Amino acid sequence: MSSKERMAISKFKATCLAVLKRVQRTGQPVVITRFDEPVAEVVPVAREEREKGWLGVLAGHGRIVGDVVSPVVPAEEWEATRG
């Protein structure tokens, strides 16, 4: 297993955004040092499984049988068409 990358705090300050992007992309942590002593470690965020919402929970559980466009009862039986 390879050792963690070490970086002086002054270099980290100058390249902070690039270092953060690299850690996110590669998953490899970086130890930040001050006078060769570790002071912090930049590590990727643990991926949390997002909770599923209610939208789409029934996807794939139903099926369409018959005509879904035509009215259920014939137009002749509609109260609005009676005179």
PyMOL Python script that loads the backbone (N, CA, C, O; Angstrom):
from pymol import cmd

cmd.read_pdbstr("""\
ATOM      1  N   MET A   1       0.854  -1.190   0.000  1.00  0.00           N
ATOM      2  CA  MET A   1       0.000   0.000   0.000  1.00  0.00           C
ATOM      3  C   MET A   1       0.891   1.242   0.000  1.00  0.00           C
ATOM      4  O   MET A   1       1.877   1.300   0.735  1.00  0.00           O
ATOM      5  N   SER A   2       0.554   2.214  -0.805  1.00  0.00           N
ATOM      6  CA  SER A   2       1.374   3.422  -0.903  1.00  0.00           C
ATOM      7  C   SER A   2       1.104   4.364   0.254  1.00  0.00           C
ATOM      8  O   SER A   2       0.007   4.387   0.813  1.00  0.00           O
ATOM      9  N   SER A   3       2.134   5.153   0.611  1.00  0.00           N
ATOM     10  CA  SER A   3       1.967   6.104   1.707  1.00  0.00           C
ATOM     11  C   SER A   3       1.175   7.314   1.217  1.00  0.00           C
ATOM     12  O   SER A   3       1.090   7.585   0.019  1.00  0.00           O
ATOM     13  N   LYS A   4       0.608   8.018   2.162  1.00  0.00           N
ATOM     14  CA  LYS A   4      -0.205   9.186   1.825  1.00  0.00           C
ATOM     15  C   LYS A   4       0.686  10.323   1.355  1.00  0.00           C
ATOM     16  O   LYS A   4       1.814  10.496   1.818  1.00  0.00           O
ATOM     17  N   GLU A   5       0.151  11.082   0.434  1.00  0.00           N
ATOM     18  CA  GLU A   5       0.880  12.261  -0.047  1.00  0.00           C
ATOM     19  C   GLU A   5       0.954  13.279   1.086  1.00  0.00           C
ATOM     20  O   GLU A   5      -0.009  13.478   1.827  1.00  0.00           O
ATOM     21  N   ARG A   6       2.107  13.913   1.206  1.00  0.00           N
ATOM     22  CA  ARG A   6       2.300  14.968   2.213  1.00  0.00           C
ATOM     23  C   ARG A   6       2.481  16.289   1.476  1.00  0.00           C
ATOM     24  O   ARG A   6       3.088  16.340   0.406  1.00  0.00           O
ATOM     25  N   MET A   7       1.950  17.347   2.059  1.00  0.00           N
ATOM     26  CA  MET A   7       2.027  18.659   1.416  1.00  0.00           C
ATOM     27  C   MET A   7       2.182  19.736   2.483  1.00  0.00           C
ATOM     28  O   MET A   7       1.489  19.730   3.500  1.00  0.00           O
ATOM     29  N   ALA A   8       3.094  20.650   2.233  1.00  0.00           N
ATOM     30  CA  ALA A   8       3.291  21.775   3.148  1.00  0.00           C
ATOM     31  C   ALA A   8       2.047  22.649   3.141  1.00  0.00           C
ATOM     32  O   ALA A   8       1.377  22.797   2.119  1.00  0.00           O
ATOM     33  N   ILE A   9       1.757  23.216   4.284  1.00  0.00           N
ATOM     34  CA  ILE A   9       0.554  24.032   4.434  1.00  0.00           C
ATOM     35  C   ILE A   9       0.570  25.237   3.483  1.00  0.00           C
ATOM     36  O   ILE A   9      -0.484  25.662   3.009  1.00  0.00           O
ATOM     37  N   SER A  10       1.741  25.782   3.207  1.00  0.00           N
ATOM     38  CA  SER A  10       1.833  26.925   2.290  1.00  0.00           C
ATOM     39  C   SER A  10       1.460  26.519   0.864  1.00  0.00           C
ATOM     40  O   SER A  10       0.799  27.277   0.154  1.00  0.00           O
ATOM     41  N   LYS A  11       1.881  25.326   0.449  1.00  0.00           N
ATOM     42  CA  LYS A  11       1.524  24.840  -0.888  1.00  0.00           C
ATOM     43  C   LYS A  11       0.032  24.510  -0.948  1.00  0.00           C
ATOM     44  O   LYS A  11      -0.630  24.774  -1.952  1.00  0.00           O
ATOM     45  N   PHE A  12      -0.486  23.936   0.128  1.00  0.00           N
ATOM     46  CA  PHE A  12      -1.918  23.629   0.170  1.00  0.00           C
ATOM     47  C   PHE A  12      -2.738  24.904   0.056  1.00  0.00           C
ATOM     48  O   PHE A  12      -3.739  24.943  -0.659  1.00  0.00           O
ATOM     49  N   LYS A  13      -2.315  25.943   0.759  1.00  0.00           N
ATOM     50  CA  LYS A  13      -3.033  27.219   0.712  1.00  0.00           C
ATOM     51  C   LYS A  13      -3.065  27.772  -0.706  1.00  0.00           C
ATOM     52  O   LYS A  13      -4.076  28.327  -1.136  1.00  0.00           O
ATOM     53  N   ALA A  14      -1.976  27.624  -1.423  1.00  0.00           N
ATOM     54  CA  ALA A  14      -1.896  28.163  -2.783  1.00  0.00           C
ATOM     55  C   ALA A  14      -2.666  27.310  -3.794  1.00  0.00           C
ATOM     56  O   ALA A  14      -3.099  27.822  -4.826  1.00  0.00           O
ATOM     57  N   THR A  15      -2.843  26.014  -3.510  1.00  0.00           N
ATOM     58  CA  THR A  15      -3.470  25.113  -4.487  1.00  0.00           C
ATOM     59  C   THR A  15      -4.666  24.367  -3.905  1.00  0.00           C
ATOM     60  O   THR A  15      -4.992  23.267  -4.352  1.00  0.00           O
ATOM     61  N   CYS A  16      -5.306  24.949  -2.931  1.00  0.00           N
ATOM     62  CA  CYS A  16      -6.377  24.296  -2.179  1.00  0.00           C
ATOM     63  C   CYS A  16      -7.458  23.679  -3.072  1.00  0.00           C
ATOM     64  O   CYS A  16      -7.770  22.497  -2.921  1.00  0.00           O
ATOM     65  N   LEU A  17      -8.024  24.437  -3.978  1.00  0.00           N
ATOM     66  CA  LEU A  17      -9.119  23.926  -4.804  1.00  0.00           C
ATOM     67  C   LEU A  17      -8.675  22.763  -5.678  1.00  0.00           C
ATOM     68  O   LEU A  17      -9.412  21.791  -5.843  1.00  0.00           O
ATOM     69  N   ALA A  18      -7.486  22.857  -6.235  1.00  0.00           N
ATOM     70  CA  ALA A  18      -6.975  21.769  -7.070  1.00  0.00           C
ATOM     71  C   ALA A  18      -6.751  20.509  -6.240  1.00  0.00           C
ATOM     72  O   ALA A  18      -7.042  19.402  -6.695  1.00  0.00           O
ATOM     73  N   VAL A  19      -6.235  20.675  -5.026  1.00  0.00           N
ATOM     74  CA  VAL A  19      -6.006  19.525  -4.145  1.00  0.00           C
ATOM     75  C   VAL A  19      -7.339  18.878  -3.783  1.00  0.00           C
ATOM     76  O   VAL A  19      -7.454  17.652  -3.811  1.00  0.00           O
ATOM     77  N   LEU A  20      -8.335  19.670  -3.448  1.00  0.00           N
ATOM     78  CA  LEU A  20      -9.648  19.132  -3.101  1.00  0.00           C
ATOM     79  C   LEU A  20     -10.260  18.366  -4.272  1.00  0.00           C
ATOM     80  O   LEU A  20     -10.827  17.290  -4.080  1.00  0.00           O
ATOM     81  N   LYS A  21     -10.151  18.904  -5.461  1.00  0.00           N
ATOM     82  CA  LYS A  21     -10.679  18.211  -6.644  1.00  0.00           C
ATOM     83  C   LYS A  21      -9.954  16.892  -6.875  1.00  0.00           C
ATOM     84  O   LYS A  21     -10.580  15.887  -7.211  1.00  0.00           O
ATOM     85  N   ARG A  22      -8.622  16.893  -6.694  1.00  0.00           N
ATOM     86  CA  ARG A  22      -7.834  15.676  -6.904  1.00  0.00           C
ATOM     87  C   ARG A  22      -8.213  14.604  -5.873  1.00  0.00           C
ATOM     88  O   ARG A  22      -8.348  13.431  -6.221  1.00  0.00           O
ATOM     89  N   VAL A  23      -8.384  15.001  -4.618  1.00  0.00           N
ATOM     90  CA  VAL A  23      -8.779  14.049  -3.579  1.00  0.00           C
ATOM     91  C   VAL A  23     -10.150  13.465  -3.899  1.00  0.00           C
ATOM     92  O   VAL A  23     -10.372  12.264  -3.744  1.00  0.00           O
ATOM     93  N   GLN A  24     -11.056  14.309  -4.339  1.00  0.00           N
ATOM     94  CA  GLN A  24     -12.398  13.836  -4.696  1.00  0.00           C
ATOM     95  C   GLN A  24     -12.333  12.869  -5.871  1.00  0.00           C
ATOM     96  O   GLN A  24     -13.008  11.839  -5.866  1.00  0.00           O
ATOM     97  N   ARG A  25     -11.529  13.194  -6.870  1.00  0.00           N
ATOM     98  CA  ARG A  25     -11.435  12.382  -8.081  1.00  0.00           C
ATOM     99  C   ARG A  25     -10.736  11.046  -7.828  1.00  0.00           C
ATOM    100  O   ARG A  25     -11.208  10.001  -8.276  1.00  0.00           O
ATOM    101  N   THR A  26      -9.605  11.081  -7.105  1.00  0.00           N
ATOM    102  CA  THR A  26      -8.791   9.877  -6.926  1.00  0.00           C
ATOM    103  C   THR A  26      -9.134   9.093  -5.666  1.00  0.00           C
ATOM    104  O   THR A  26      -8.890   7.888  -5.598  1.00  0.00           O
ATOM    105  N   GLY A  27      -9.695   9.767  -4.673  1.00  0.00           N
ATOM    106  CA  GLY A  27      -9.980   9.109  -3.409  1.00  0.00           C
ATOM    107  C   GLY A  27      -8.760   8.960  -2.518  1.00  0.00           C
ATOM    108  O   GLY A  27      -8.849   8.347  -1.454  1.00  0.00           O
ATOM    109  N   GLN A  28      -7.616   9.507  -2.929  1.00  0.00           N
ATOM    110  CA  GLN A  28      -6.380   9.402  -2.152  1.00  0.00           C
ATOM    111  C   GLN A  28      -6.246  10.584  -1.200  1.00  0.00           C
ATOM    112  O   GLN A  28      -6.295  11.732  -1.642  1.00  0.00           O
ATOM    113  N   PRO A  29      -6.079  10.331   0.092  1.00  0.00           N
ATOM    114  CA  PRO A  29      -5.954  11.422   1.064  1.00  0.00           C
ATOM    115  C   PRO A  29      -4.622  12.159   0.943  1.00  0.00           C
ATOM    116  O   PRO A  29      -3.650  11.628   0.406  1.00  0.00           O
ATOM    117  N   VAL A  30      -4.595  13.390   1.451  1.00  0.00           N
ATOM    118  CA  VAL A  30      -3.391  14.220   1.457  1.00  0.00           C
ATOM    119  C   VAL A  30      -3.189  14.722   2.889  1.00  0.00           C
ATOM    120  O   VAL A  30      -4.109  15.262   3.503  1.00  0.00           O
ATOM    121  N   VAL A  31      -1.977  14.537   3.411  1.00  0.00           N
ATOM    122  CA  VAL A  31      -1.642  15.012   4.750  1.00  0.00           C
ATOM    123  C   VAL A  31      -1.028  16.405   4.619  1.00  0.00           C
ATOM    124  O   VAL A  31      -0.065  16.599   3.877  1.00  0.00           O
ATOM    125  N   ILE A  32      -1.589  17.363   5.340  1.00  0.00           N
ATOM    126  CA  ILE A  32      -1.092  18.734   5.329  1.00  0.00           C
ATOM    127  C   ILE A  32      -0.121  18.884   6.503  1.00  0.00           C
ATOM    128  O   ILE A  32      -0.444  18.535   7.639  1.00  0.00           O
ATOM    129  N   THR A  33       1.065  19.405   6.212  1.00  0.00           N
ATOM    130  CA  THR A  33       2.090  19.524   7.252  1.00  0.00           C
ATOM    131  C   THR A  33       2.486  20.968   7.488  1.00  0.00           C
ATOM    132  O   THR A  33       2.354  21.828   6.618  1.00  0.00           O
ATOM    133  N   ARG A  34       2.980  21.202   8.702  1.00  0.00           N
ATOM    134  CA  ARG A  34       3.537  22.509   9.060  1.00  0.00           C
ATOM    135  C   ARG A  34       4.856  22.219   9.761  1.00  0.00           C
ATOM    136  O   ARG A  34       4.880  21.584  10.816  1.00  0.00           O
ATOM    137  N   PHE A  35       5.925  22.675   9.187  1.00  0.00           N
ATOM    138  CA  PHE A  35       7.272  22.367   9.683  1.00  0.00           C
ATOM    139  C   PHE A  35       7.469  20.848   9.773  1.00  0.00           C
ATOM    140  O   PHE A  35       8.016  20.334  10.749  1.00  0.00           O
ATOM    141  N   ASP A  36       7.013  20.151   8.740  1.00  0.00           N
ATOM    142  CA  ASP A  36       7.123  18.690   8.617  1.00  0.00           C
ATOM    143  C   ASP A  36       6.315  17.893   9.647  1.00  0.00           C
ATOM    144  O   ASP A  36       6.489  16.679   9.753  1.00  0.00           O
ATOM    145  N   GLU A  37       5.458  18.541  10.388  1.00  0.00           N
ATOM    146  CA  GLU A  37       4.584  17.863  11.342  1.00  0.00           C
ATOM    147  C   GLU A  37       3.161  17.858  10.789  1.00  0.00           C
ATOM    148  O   GLU A  37       2.666  18.911  10.385  1.00  0.00           O
ATOM    149  N   PRO A  38       2.497  16.724  10.759  1.00  0.00           N
ATOM    150  CA  PRO A  38       1.120  16.665  10.254  1.00  0.00           C
ATOM    151  C   PRO A  38       0.180  17.510  11.110  1.00  0.00           C
ATOM    152  O   PRO A  38       0.202  17.435  12.338  1.00  0.00           O
ATOM    153  N   VAL A  39      -0.653  18.323  10.434  1.00  0.00           N
ATOM    154  CA  VAL A  39      -1.634  19.139  11.150  1.00  0.00           C
ATOM    155  C   VAL A  39      -3.064  18.829  10.714  1.00  0.00           C
ATOM    156  O   VAL A  39      -4.018  19.093  11.446  1.00  0.00           O
ATOM    157  N   ALA A  40      -3.201  18.265   9.515  1.00  0.00           N
ATOM    158  CA  ALA A  40      -4.539  17.950   9.011  1.00  0.00           C
ATOM    159  C   ALA A  40      -4.419  16.904   7.918  1.00  0.00           C
ATOM    160  O   ALA A  40      -3.347  16.658   7.366  1.00  0.00           O
ATOM    161  N   GLU A  41      -5.558  16.302   7.629  1.00  0.00           N
ATOM    162  CA  GLU A  41      -5.605  15.328   6.549  1.00  0.00           C
ATOM    163  C   GLU A  41      -6.848  15.608   5.714  1.00  0.00           C
ATOM    164  O   GLU A  41      -7.955  15.704   6.242  1.00  0.00           O
ATOM    165  N   VAL A  42      -6.652  15.737   4.418  1.00  0.00           N
ATOM    166  CA  VAL A  42      -7.771  15.940   3.506  1.00  0.00           C
ATOM    167  C   VAL A  42      -8.133  14.562   2.967  1.00  0.00           C
ATOM    168  O   VAL A  42      -7.334  13.910   2.294  1.00  0.00           O
ATOM    169  N   VAL A  43      -9.352  14.133   3.276  1.00  0.00           N
ATOM    170  CA  VAL A  43      -9.815  12.812   2.850  1.00  0.00           C
ATOM    171  C   VAL A  43     -11.120  12.960   2.079  1.00  0.00           C
ATOM    172  O   VAL A  43     -11.863  13.917   2.300  1.00  0.00           O
ATOM    173  N   PRO A  44     -11.406  12.034   1.184  1.00  0.00           N
ATOM    174  CA  PRO A  44     -12.674  12.114   0.463  1.00  0.00           C
ATOM    175  C   PRO A  44     -13.843  11.836   1.398  1.00  0.00           C
ATOM    176  O   PRO A  44     -13.708  11.098   2.374  1.00  0.00           O
ATOM    177  N   VAL A  45     -14.965  12.419   1.098  1.00  0.00           N
ATOM    178  CA  VAL A  45     -16.173  12.234   1.889  1.00  0.00           C
ATOM    179  C   VAL A  45     -16.692  10.817   1.656  1.00  0.00           C
ATOM    180  O   VAL A  45     -16.720  10.336   0.523  1.00  0.00           O
ATOM    181  N   ALA A  46     -17.097  10.163   2.726  1.00  0.00           N
ATOM    182  CA  ALA A  46     -17.695   8.835   2.593  1.00  0.00           C
ATOM    183  C   ALA A  46     -19.021   8.979   1.864  1.00  0.00           C
ATOM    184  O   ALA A  46     -19.838   9.839   2.193  1.00  0.00           O
ATOM    185  N   ARG A  47     -19.213   8.147   0.895  1.00  0.00           N
ATOM    186  CA  ARG A  47     -20.458   8.199   0.122  1.00  0.00           C
ATOM    187  C   ARG A  47     -21.599   7.630   0.947  1.00  0.00           C
ATOM    188  O   ARG A  47     -21.610   6.443   1.271  1.00  0.00           O
ATOM    189  N   GLU A  48     -22.549   8.474   1.281  1.00  0.00           N
ATOM    190  CA  GLU A  48     -23.717   8.028   2.023  1.00  0.00           C
ATOM    191  C   GLU A  48     -24.799   7.646   1.024  1.00  0.00           C
ATOM    192  O   GLU A  48     -25.032   8.345   0.037  1.00  0.00           O
ATOM    193  N   GLU A  49     -25.444   6.541   1.296  1.00  0.00           N
ATOM    194  CA  GLU A  49     -26.533   6.138   0.414  1.00  0.00           C
ATOM    195  C   GLU A  49     -27.725   7.040   0.707  1.00  0.00           C
ATOM    196  O   GLU A  49     -28.236   7.089   1.825  1.00  0.00           O
ATOM    197  N   ARG A  50     -28.144   7.740  -0.318  1.00  0.00           N
ATOM    198  CA  ARG A  50     -29.264   8.657  -0.131  1.00  0.00           C
ATOM    199  C   ARG A  50     -30.552   7.889   0.121  1.00  0.00           C
ATOM    200  O   ARG A  50     -30.801   6.832  -0.459  1.00  0.00           O
ATOM    201  N   GLU A  51     -31.364   8.461   1.011  1.00  0.00           N
ATOM    202  CA  GLU A  51     -32.659   7.850   1.264  1.00  0.00           C
ATOM    203  C   GLU A  51     -33.531   8.034   0.036  1.00  0.00           C
ATOM    204  O   GLU A  51     -33.535   9.089  -0.597  1.00  0.00           O
ATOM    205  N   LYS A  52     -34.251   7.006  -0.275  1.00  0.00           N
ATOM    206  CA  LYS A  52     -35.155   7.102  -1.414  1.00  0.00           C
ATOM    207  C   LYS A  52     -36.416   7.823  -0.976  1.00  0.00           C
ATOM    208  O   LYS A  52     -36.956   7.565   0.100  1.00  0.00           O
ATOM    209  N   GLY A  53     -36.872   8.718  -1.814  1.00  0.00           N
ATOM    210  CA  GLY A  53     -38.113   9.423  -1.540  1.00  0.00           C
ATOM    211  C   GLY A  53     -39.303   8.593  -1.982  1.00  0.00           C
ATOM    212  O   GLY A  53     -39.146   7.463  -2.445  1.00  0.00           O
ATOM    213  N   TRP A  54     -40.460   9.141  -1.841  1.00  0.00           N
ATOM    214  CA  TRP A  54     -41.664   8.412  -2.203  1.00  0.00           C
ATOM    215  C   TRP A  54     -41.920   8.411  -3.700  1.00  0.00           C
ATOM    216  O   TRP A  54     -42.664   7.569  -4.203  1.00  0.00           O
ATOM    217  N   LEU A  55     -41.306   9.352  -4.418  1.00  0.00           N
ATOM    218  CA  LEU A  55     -41.525   9.396  -5.858  1.00  0.00           C
ATOM    219  C   LEU A  55     -40.911   8.174  -6.525  1.00  0.00           C
ATOM    220  O   LEU A  55     -39.735   7.869  -6.327  1.00  0.00           O
ATOM    221  N   GLY A  56     -41.695   7.500  -7.294  1.00  0.00           N
ATOM    222  CA  GLY A  56     -41.203   6.362  -8.047  1.00  0.00           C
ATOM    223  C   GLY A  56     -41.167   5.050  -7.291  1.00  0.00           C
ATOM    224  O   GLY A  56     -40.679   4.055  -7.826  1.00  0.00           O
ATOM    225  N   VAL A  57     -41.667   5.013  -6.063  1.00  0.00           N
ATOM    226  CA  VAL A  57     -41.583   3.770  -5.292  1.00  0.00           C
ATOM    227  C   VAL A  57     -42.419   2.646  -5.892  1.00  0.00           C
ATOM    228  O   VAL A  57     -42.144   1.474  -5.638  1.00  0.00           O
ATOM    229  N   LEU A  58     -43.421   2.978  -6.672  1.00  0.00           N
ATOM    230  CA  LEU A  58     -44.249   1.942  -7.286  1.00  0.00           C
ATOM    231  C   LEU A  58     -43.892   1.673  -8.739  1.00  0.00           C
ATOM    232  O   LEU A  58     -44.610   0.953  -9.433  1.00  0.00           O
ATOM    233  N   ALA A  59     -42.795   2.243  -9.201  1.00  0.00           N
ATOM    234  CA  ALA A  59     -42.372   2.025 -10.591  1.00  0.00           C
ATOM    235  C   ALA A  59     -42.163   0.536 -10.831  1.00  0.00           C
ATOM    236  O   ALA A  59     -41.473  -0.141 -10.068  1.00  0.00           O
ATOM    237  N   GLY A  60     -42.770   0.042 -11.902  1.00  0.00           N
ATOM    238  CA  GLY A  60     -42.625  -1.357 -12.256  1.00  0.00           C
ATOM    239  C   GLY A  60     -43.568  -2.300 -11.536  1.00  0.00           C
ATOM    240  O   GLY A  60     -43.495  -3.512 -11.741  1.00  0.00           O
ATOM    241  N   HIS A  61     -44.459  -1.772 -10.689  1.00  0.00           N
ATOM    242  CA  HIS A  61     -45.355  -2.628  -9.924  1.00  0.00           C
ATOM    243  C   HIS A  61     -46.765  -2.694 -10.504  1.00  0.00           C
ATOM    244  O   HIS A  61     -47.590  -3.469 -10.019  1.00  0.00           O
ATOM    245  N   GLY A  62     -47.047  -1.922 -11.499  1.00  0.00           N
ATOM    246  CA  GLY A  62     -48.389  -1.925 -12.077  1.00  0.00           C
ATOM    247  C   GLY A  62     -48.353  -2.347 -13.530  1.00  0.00           C
ATOM    248  O   GLY A  62     -47.288  -2.436 -14.143  1.00  0.00           O
ATOM    249  N   ARG A  63     -49.527  -2.605 -14.070  1.00  0.00           N
ATOM    250  CA  ARG A  63     -49.595  -2.906 -15.498  1.00  0.00           C
ATOM    251  C   ARG A  63     -50.901  -2.340 -16.045  1.00  0.00           C
ATOM    252  O   ARG A  63     -51.894  -2.221 -15.328  1.00  0.00           O
ATOM    253  N   ILE A  64     -50.878  -2.005 -17.293  1.00  0.00           N
ATOM    254  CA  ILE A  64     -52.042  -1.416 -17.944  1.00  0.00           C
ATOM    255  C   ILE A  64     -52.801  -2.525 -18.654  1.00  0.00           C
ATOM    256  O   ILE A  64     -52.244  -3.263 -19.467  1.00  0.00           O
ATOM    257  N   VAL A  65     -54.073  -2.625 -18.330  1.00  0.00           N
ATOM    258  CA  VAL A  65     -54.930  -3.601 -19.009  1.00  0.00           C
ATOM    259  C   VAL A  65     -56.108  -2.855 -19.607  1.00  0.00           C
ATOM    260  O   VAL A  65     -56.842  -2.163 -18.902  1.00  0.00           O
ATOM    261  N   GLY A  66     -56.278  -2.999 -20.882  1.00  0.00           N
ATOM    262  CA  GLY A  66     -57.398  -2.356 -21.536  1.00  0.00           C
ATOM    263  C   GLY A  66     -57.062  -0.964 -22.033  1.00  0.00           C
ATOM    264  O   GLY A  66     -55.900  -0.563 -22.101  1.00  0.00           O
ATOM    265  N   ASP A  67     -58.120  -0.239 -22.380  1.00  0.00           N
ATOM    266  CA  ASP A  67     -57.998   1.093 -22.962  1.00  0.00           C
ATOM    267  C   ASP A  67     -57.974   2.130 -21.845  1.00  0.00           C
ATOM    268  O   ASP A  67     -58.914   2.212 -21.054  1.00  0.00           O
ATOM    269  N   VAL A  68     -56.902   2.925 -21.774  1.00  0.00           N
ATOM    270  CA  VAL A  68     -56.792   3.937 -20.729  1.00  0.00           C
ATOM    271  C   VAL A  68     -57.214   5.317 -21.217  1.00  0.00           C
ATOM    272  O   VAL A  68     -57.180   6.279 -20.450  1.00  0.00           O
ATOM    273  N   VAL A  69     -57.609   5.425 -22.481  1.00  0.00           N
ATOM    274  CA  VAL A  69     -57.982   6.715 -23.052  1.00  0.00           C
ATOM    275  C   VAL A  69     -59.500   6.884 -23.095  1.00  0.00           C
ATOM    276  O   VAL A  69     -60.016   7.957 -22.780  1.00  0.00           O
ATOM    277  N   SER A  70     -60.189   5.864 -23.472  1.00  0.00           N
ATOM    278  CA  SER A  70     -61.651   5.943 -23.598  1.00  0.00           C
ATOM    279  C   SER A  70     -62.305   6.016 -22.227  1.00  0.00           C
ATOM    280  O   SER A  70     -61.749   5.526 -21.244  1.00  0.00           O
ATOM    281  N   PRO A  71     -63.514   6.642 -22.156  1.00  0.00           N
ATOM    282  CA  PRO A  71     -64.231   6.721 -20.876  1.00  0.00           C
ATOM    283  C   PRO A  71     -64.638   5.329 -20.390  1.00  0.00           C
ATOM    284  O   PRO A  71     -64.786   4.400 -21.184  1.00  0.00           O
ATOM    285  N   VAL A  72     -64.815   5.202 -19.074  1.00  0.00           N
ATOM    286  CA  VAL A  72     -65.195   3.925 -18.487  1.00  0.00           C
ATOM    287  C   VAL A  72     -66.642   3.584 -18.849  1.00  0.00           C
ATOM    288  O   VAL A  72     -66.971   2.435 -19.141  1.00  0.00           O
ATOM    289  N   VAL A  73     -67.488   4.600 -18.822  1.00  0.00           N
ATOM    290  CA  VAL A  73     -68.895   4.384 -19.190  1.00  0.00           C
ATOM    291  C   VAL A  73     -69.157   5.071 -20.521  1.00  0.00           C
ATOM    292  O   VAL A  73     -68.534   6.089 -20.821  1.00  0.00           O
ATOM    293  N   PRO A  74     -70.049   4.543 -21.309  1.00  0.00           N
ATOM    294  CA  PRO A  74     -70.356   5.155 -22.611  1.00  0.00           C
ATOM    295  C   PRO A  74     -70.904   6.573 -22.439  1.00  0.00           C
ATOM    296  O   PRO A  74     -71.515   6.888 -21.418  1.00  0.00           O
ATOM    297  N   ALA A  75     -70.682   7.425 -23.442  1.00  0.00           N
ATOM    298  CA  ALA A  75     -71.115   8.822 -23.399  1.00  0.00           C
ATOM    299  C   ALA A  75     -72.630   8.946 -23.235  1.00  0.00           C
ATOM    300  O   ALA A  75     -73.108   9.935 -22.679  1.00  0.00           O
ATOM    301  N   GLU A  76     -73.380   7.969 -23.705  1.00  0.00           N
ATOM    302  CA  GLU A  76     -74.838   8.013 -23.591  1.00  0.00           C
ATOM    303  C   GLU A  76     -75.275   7.974 -22.125  1.00  0.00           C
ATOM    304  O   GLU A  76     -76.363   8.451 -21.802  1.00  0.00           O
ATOM    305  N   GLU A  77     -74.487   7.439 -21.267  1.00  0.00           N
ATOM    306  CA  GLU A  77     -74.838   7.338 -19.845  1.00  0.00           C
ATOM    307  C   GLU A  77     -74.367   8.551 -19.031  1.00  0.00           C
ATOM    308  O   GLU A  77     -74.617   8.612 -17.827  1.00  0.00           O
ATOM    309  N   TRP A  78     -73.709   9.488 -19.649  1.00  0.00           N
ATOM    310  CA  TRP A  78     -73.231  10.659 -18.914  1.00  0.00           C
ATOM    311  C   TRP A  78     -74.420  11.545 -18.556  1.00  0.00           C
ATOM    312  O   TRP A  78     -75.292  11.786 -19.391  1.00  0.00           O
ATOM    313  N   GLU A  79     -74.455  12.013 -17.360  1.00  0.00           N
ATOM    314  CA  GLU A  79     -75.518  12.891 -16.915  1.00  0.00           C
ATOM    315  C   GLU A  79     -75.466  14.220 -17.668  1.00  0.00           C
ATOM    316  O   GLU A  79     -76.512  14.810 -17.940  1.00  0.00           O
ATOM    317  N   ALA A  80     -74.283  14.694 -18.006  1.00  0.00           N
ATOM    318  CA  ALA A  80     -74.131  15.982 -18.685  1.00  0.00           C
ATOM    319  C   ALA A  80     -74.689  15.962 -20.091  1.00  0.00           C
ATOM    320  O   ALA A  80     -75.028  17.020 -20.622  1.00  0.00           O
ATOM    321  N   THR A  81     -74.800  14.786 -20.722  1.00  0.00           N
ATOM    322  CA  THR A  81     -75.315  14.728 -22.098  1.00  0.00           C
ATOM    323  C   THR A  81     -76.825  14.555 -22.145  1.00  0.00           C
ATOM    324  O   THR A  81     -77.426  14.588 -23.219  1.00  0.00           O
ATOM    325  N   ARG A  82     -77.429  14.374 -20.999  1.00  0.00           N
ATOM    326  CA  ARG A  82     -78.881  14.221 -20.973  1.00  0.00           C
ATOM    327  C   ARG A  82     -79.550  15.584 -21.039  1.00  0.00           C
ATOM    328  O   ARG A  82     -79.043  16.558 -20.482  1.00  0.00           O
ATOM    329  N   GLY A  83     -80.680  15.652 -21.716  1.00  0.00           N
ATOM    330  CA  GLY A  83     -81.356  16.899 -21.947  1.00  0.00           C
ATOM    331  C   GLY A  83     -82.416  17.279 -21.052  1.00  0.00           C
ATOM    332  O   GLY A  83     -83.016  18.340 -21.222  1.00  0.00           O
TER     333      GLY A  83
END
""", "prot")
cmd.dss("prot")
cmd.show_as("cartoon", "prot")
cmd.util.cbc("prot")
cmd.orient("prot")
